[in-house]
Amino acid sequence: MEFDFGPVITYFPTLLKGLGVGSLVALVVAFMSIVGGLVVAVISIYINKVLSWPLRFFIWLFMTTPLLLQLYFLYFGLGEWILIPAILVGILGLGFHYMAYNADIFIATIKSVSDGQYEASRSLGFGHGATIFYIIVPQAFIRAIPQLGNNMILMVKDTSVLSAIGVAEVVYASQYAISVTFRPFEFFIVIAMLYYLINIFMELGQAWLERQTAYRR
């Protein structure tokens, strides 16, 4: 068997374009899942006890079903009634999936903050909302950084699953090139290296962020 990376070089701009699409999706999903997860956690613990059980059901549902099944349901299932662009389905599917995991993390870190912090804040004249958003949430967020970082690394790798619904990320982009060149091994090796480099940079960024926030825990 002979290796020929010439076709990979020829189609490398196509791979970079797909990588850009996947990166854009990952950035939107990261923001959506972190902010949404925090909102779900705060509402379920502090704001509205009536919504606590539906929100916990939401977390349970997305944590106990496969991501690919969720994407198929949103794209092909709901697609019978509502035509949703594939990239939007990808963002919503990944966003809700990791929002559930991040909400579970935030619930744990919020509960890990001592009750004395809440009581001390109220005794100093802070209101209920101000105590939550200025005292409890910042500490909980800092404590959640390691787990959130791990989730975001997993999420970036899971963007490859979006090729199953036609999102033109790097794996989907490579499929056309492979169908023309018949060089799947070389293309998949290069794509794996691209993901590996992205993960390395994300791990370095996470380690730096953890060092910067370590003294505040």
C-alpha positions in Angstrom: 0.0 0.0 0.0 1.4 3.4 -1.0 0.6 6.6 0.7 -0.2 9.7 -1.4 -0.9 13.0 0.4 -0.9 14.9 -2.9 -4.8 14.9 -3.1 -5.0 16.1 0.5 -2.8 19.1 -0.4 -5.0 19.8 -3.4 -8.2 19.7 -1.4 -6.7 21.2 1.8 -8.5 24.6 1.2 -11.8 22.7 1.2 -10.9 21.0 4.5 -10.0 24.4 6.0 -13.3 25.8 4.9 -15.1 22.9 6.6 -12.9 23.4 9.7 -14.1 27.1 9.8 -17.7 26.0 9.6 -17.2 23.6 12.5 -15.3 26.2 14.5 -18.1 28.7 14.1 -20.7 26.1 15.2 -18.5 25.2 18.2 -18.2 28.9 19.3 -22.0 29.4 19.1 -22.7 26.1 20.9 -20.1 26.9 23.6 -21.8 30.2 24.4 -25.3 28.8 24.2 -24.5 25.7 26.3 -22.6 27.5 29.0 -25.0 30.5 29.4 -28.1 28.3 29.0 -26.7 25.7 31.4 -26.1 28.4 34.0 -29.6 29.9 33.6 -31.2 26.4 33.9 -29.2 25.7 37.1 -30.0 29.0 38.7 -33.7 28.8 37.9 -34.0 25.2 39.1 -32.3 25.9 42.4 -33.2 29.5 43.3 -35.7 31.2 41.1 -38.8 29.0 40.5 -39.3 25.7 42.3 -42.3 25.0 40.0 -39.9 24.8 37.0 -37.4 22.7 38.8 -38.8 19.3 37.8 -39.4 20.2 34.1 -35.8 21.5 33.9 -34.4 18.4 35.6 -36.4 16.3 33.1 -34.8 18.3 30.3 -31.4 17.6 31.8 -32.2 13.9 32.2 -33.6 13.6 28.7 -30.6 15.0 26.9 -28.1 13.2 29.1 -29.6 9.8 28.6 -30.2 9.8 24.8 -27.6 9.6 22.1 -26.5 12.9 20.4 -27.0 11.4 17.0 -30.6 10.4 17.8 -31.3 13.9 19.0 -30.0 15.4 15.8 -32.0 12.9 13.7 -35.1 13.8 15.7 -34.7 17.5 15.2 -33.7 17.3 11.5 -35.7 14.4 10.1 -38.5 14.1 12.7 -39.4 17.7 13.2 -38.5 18.2 9.5 -41.8 16.6 8.5 -43.5 19.7 9.8 -40.9 22.4 10.1 -38.1 23.0 7.6 -35.0 23.9 9.6 -31.5 24.5 8.0 -29.1 21.7 8.9 -26.6 24.1 10.5 -29.3 25.5 12.7 -30.3 22.0 13.7 -26.7 21.2 14.5 -26.3 24.3 16.7 -29.6 23.6 18.5 -28.9 19.8 18.9 -25.3 20.3 20.2 -26.4 23.3 22.2 -29.2 21.6 24.1 -27.1 18.4 24.5 -24.2 20.2 26.2 -26.5 22.7 27.9 -27.9 19.7 29.9 -24.4 18.5 30.9 -23.3 22.0 31.8 -26.5 22.6 33.8 -25.7 19.5 35.8 -22.2 20.8 36.5 -23.5 24.2 37.6 -26.0 22.7 39.9 -23.3 20.8 41.6 -20.9 23.8 41.9 -23.6 26.1 43.1 -24.5 23.7 45.8 -20.9 23.4 46.7 -20.7 27.1 47.7 -21.2 27.3 51.5 -24.6 28.4 52.8 -22.7 30.8 55.0 -21.8 32.8 51.9 -25.5 33.4 51.2 -26.3 34.3 54.8 -23.4 36.6 55.2 -24.3 38.4 52.0 -27.9 38.9 53.1 -26.7 40.2 56.5 -24.7 42.8 54.6 -27.8 44.1 52.9 -27.6 42.3 49.5 -30.9 41.2 48.1 -31.8 37.6 47.1 -31.0 38.2 43.4 -27.9 40.3 44.1 -26.5 37.5 46.3 -27.1 34.9 43.7 -25.5 36.8 40.8 -22.7 38.7 42.6 -21.7 36.2 45.3 -22.8 32.6 44.5 -22.7 32.4 40.7 -19.1 33.8 40.2 -17.7 31.3 42.7 -19.7 28.4 41.2 -18.6 29.4 37.7 -14.9 29.4 38.7 -15.3 26.0 40.3 -16.9 24.7 37.2 -14.1 25.7 34.8 -12.3 22.3 34.7 -15.5 20.4 33.9 -16.7 23.0 31.5 -13.4 22.9 29.7 -13.6 19.1 29.3 -17.1 19.4 28.0 -16.1 22.0 25.4 -13.3 19.7 24.2 -15.7 16.9 23.8 -18.2 19.2 22.1 -15.6 20.3 19.5 -15.0 16.7 18.6 -18.7 16.0 18.4 -19.1 18.6 15.7 -18.0 15.8 13.4 -21.3 14.1 14.1 -23.1 17.0 12.3 -21.8 15.5 9.0 -24.7 13.0 9.4 -27.3 15.7 8.8 -25.3 17.5 6.0 -23.5 20.3 7.9 -20.5 21.1 5.8 -17.9 20.8 8.6 -14.5 19.2 8.0 -15.6 15.6 7.9 -18.4 16.3 5.6 -16.1 18.4 3.4 -13.7 15.5 3.1 -16.3 13.1 1.9 -16.5 14.8 -1.5 -12.7 14.8 -1.9 -12.5 11.2 -0.9 -15.2 10.2 -3.4 -13.1 11.9 -6.2 -9.6 10.8 -5.1 -10.3 7.5 -3.4 -7.8 8.3 -0.7 -9.8 8.0 2.6 -6.9 6.9 4.7 -4.8 10.0 4.0 -7.7 12.4 4.4 -8.8 10.9 7.7 -5.3 11.0 9.0 -5.0 14.7 8.3 -8.4 15.4 9.8 -7.4 13.5 12.9 -4.3 15.6 13.2 -6.3 18.8 12.8 -8.6 17.8 15.6 -5.6 16.8 17.7 -4.0 20.2 17.3 -7.3 22.0 18.2 -7.6 19.8 21.3 -4.0 20.6 22.3 -4.6 24.4 22.0 -7.9 24.0 24.0 -6.2 22.0 26.7 -3.4 24.6 27.0 -6.0 27.4 27.2 -8.0 25.5 29.8 -4.8 25.0 31.9 -3.9 28.7 31.7 -7.5 29.7 32.7 -7.4 27.3 35.6 -4.1 28.8 36.8 -5.5 32.3 36.5 -8.6 31.5 38.6 -7.1 29.0 41.1 -6.5 31.6 43.8 -10.2 32.6 43.7 -11.6 29.2 44.5 
